[in-house]
């Protein structure tokens, strides 16, 4: 793929990835608001596992 078509595909893919990441952030915020207790526990256990 070359030229304009290739650029359009790359641009479209980049926009899709951006949309997906925005949706993920929104979902994470929603989940954090819905389940604050469980989210905190998960985060603490993750930090313990990493440290």
Order of alpha helices (4+ residues) and beta strands (2+ residues): alpha-alpha
